[in-house]
Amino acid sequence: MRLAALADIHGNSFAIDAVRKDMDRLGIKDAVNLGDFFSGPIEAEKTASLLMDRNFVSVRGNHDRYLIEQNPSDMGPSDRVAFDQLAKQHLHWIADLPATRSLDGDIFLFHAPPKSDSTYWLERVEPNGVVRSANLAEITVEADGVEASLILCAHTHIPRCVRLPDGRLIVNPGSVGCPAYDDDQPVYHYMQTGTPNASYAVLERNDGVWRATFRSVPYDAKQASECALRNGRRDWARALQTGWFEE
């Protein structure tokens, strides 16, 4: 079995188009999408068209939930730009998606830990804002009750793969469309990959064992950056072109 895992596209139609073409070159037809499809100052509507055309198995993320639960006047700037670009059919599509999903009893999908779509799993933020990798004990606790041999998560935008002692494989494929960002929860911090490339993962099962290969796909990030500038987001523009949030 072979499939791609996509996540955190954040309205970056240029990045998802590059990933789609990379998948075609590799002959990969099946994919799962782990949420946060549209929120961002780029091209939410075009991204929606690409995703709905492919009809990948999908779960919604926290920013997808904000788009259907919040009043537009209460939305953050990235959510509001996406909301204004999307049609009702796109919002209905989000509303129909589950927060978690199981495939064949052997693959479990969610955006973040099952108990919360807005907290980190494979990373931790210290009180001083420093981001570190979560340790094995911290990760294992959050995996309690998830029996699938392949567990796919997202949310932090950082590609990472963890093999639990019992053999279960946890994979965060990284972000297709947003390589760096800042957040004020639980304290102010930023996440950054150091590359503008679009990230996703290829999962393969051979002899009952899952293996993950991370793909880092170059594309013309300047186009996405220029969209962010036109929508008044200089911070996004820099992150999209460089993969860094810090000055």
Summary of the structure (lengths in Angstrom):
residues: 247
radius of gyration: 16.8
end to end distance: 42.5
largest distance: 51.8
contacts: 848
relative contact order: 0.18
helix: 32%
strand: 25%
